[in-house]
Amino acid sequence: MSISAVDVRAIARLARLSIAESDIPVYAGQLSSILDFVAQMNAVDTAGVEPLAHPLELSARLRADTVTETDRRTELQAGAPETADGLYLVPQVIE
């Protein structure tokens, strides 16, 4: 696919980029080659290919689901001005 100088100016305007007139042919060539590569990738038949989350067949290393800390609620709430049923009580700030 070929990108024209008009297309490059429009893309630059949409992207809010300032491009020098002398650089427009370079950008047109680079954008054209990118679009050609995308077209080449679209031409590949992927009908029998299953989507992957990772290219290697690895299982995730998970840690054991064990309790590492004890319940310290009463100890932590001991310094609070007011608590009730394990909750901190605070003054009402919205009427």
C-alpha positions in Angstrom: 0.0 0.0 0.0 1.3 3.4 -0.9 1.0 6.4 1.4 0.9 9.8 -0.4 2.2 13.1 0.9 -1.4 14.2 1.5 -1.9 11.2 3.7 1.2 11.9 5.7 0.1 15.5 6.3 -3.4 14.3 7.4 -1.9 11.7 9.8 0.5 14.3 11.2 -2.3 16.8 11.7 -4.5 14.1 13.5 -1.5 13.1 15.7 -0.8 16.8 16.4 2.8 16.4 15.0 4.8 19.0 13.2 6.6 17.5 10.3 9.0 19.4 8.0 8.1 19.4 4.3 11.4 17.8 3.5 10.7 14.9 5.8 7.3 14.0 4.3 8.7 11.7 1.5 10.7 9.8 4.2 7.7 9.3 6.4 5.5 8.3 3.4 8.0 5.5 2.5 8.3 4.3 6.1 4.5 4.2 6.6 4.0 2.5 3.3 6.6 -0.2 4.3 4.8 -0.7 7.7 1.4 -1.1 6.0 3.0 -3.5 3.4 4.3 -5.6 6.3 0.9 -5.7 8.0 -0.7 -6.8 4.7 1.9 -9.5 4.5 1.1 -10.7 8.0 -2.7 -10.6 7.2 -2.0 -13.0 4.2 -0.8 -15.8 6.5 -3.3 -18.6 7.0 -3.9 -18.9 10.8 -7.1 -20.9 10.6 -5.7 -23.9 12.5 -3.6 -22.0 15.0 -4.8 -21.8 18.6 -4.4 -18.5 20.4 -1.7 -18.5 23.0 -1.2 -16.6 26.2 2.5 -17.5 26.2 4.7 -18.9 23.4 6.1 -21.6 25.7 4.2 -24.4 27.3 5.0 -23.4 30.9 2.8 -23.6 34.0 2.7 -20.6 36.3 4.8 -21.0 39.4 2.3 -20.4 42.2 3.1 -20.2 45.9 1.3 -22.3 48.4 -2.0 -20.8 49.6 -1.2 -20.8 53.3 -1.8 -18.3 56.1 1.4 -16.3 56.8 0.1 -13.8 59.3 -2.1 -14.1 62.3 -5.3 -12.1 63.0 -4.1 -9.0 64.7 -7.3 -6.9 64.5 -7.8 -6.4 68.2 -4.1 -5.5 68.7 -4.2 -3.0 65.8 -7.6 -1.5 66.9 -6.4 -1.0 70.5 -5.1 2.5 69.7 -8.2 3.6 67.8 -10.5 6.1 69.5 -13.7 4.1 68.8 -14.4 0.7 67.3 -17.5 -1.5 67.0 -17.8 -5.1 65.8 -14.2 -5.0 64.4 -14.8 -1.7 62.5 -13.3 1.7 63.0 -15.8 4.4 63.9 -15.1 7.8 62.5 -17.0 11.1 62.7 -19.6 11.8 60.0 -18.1 14.1 57.4 -21.0 14.3 54.9 -24.5 15.3 55.8 
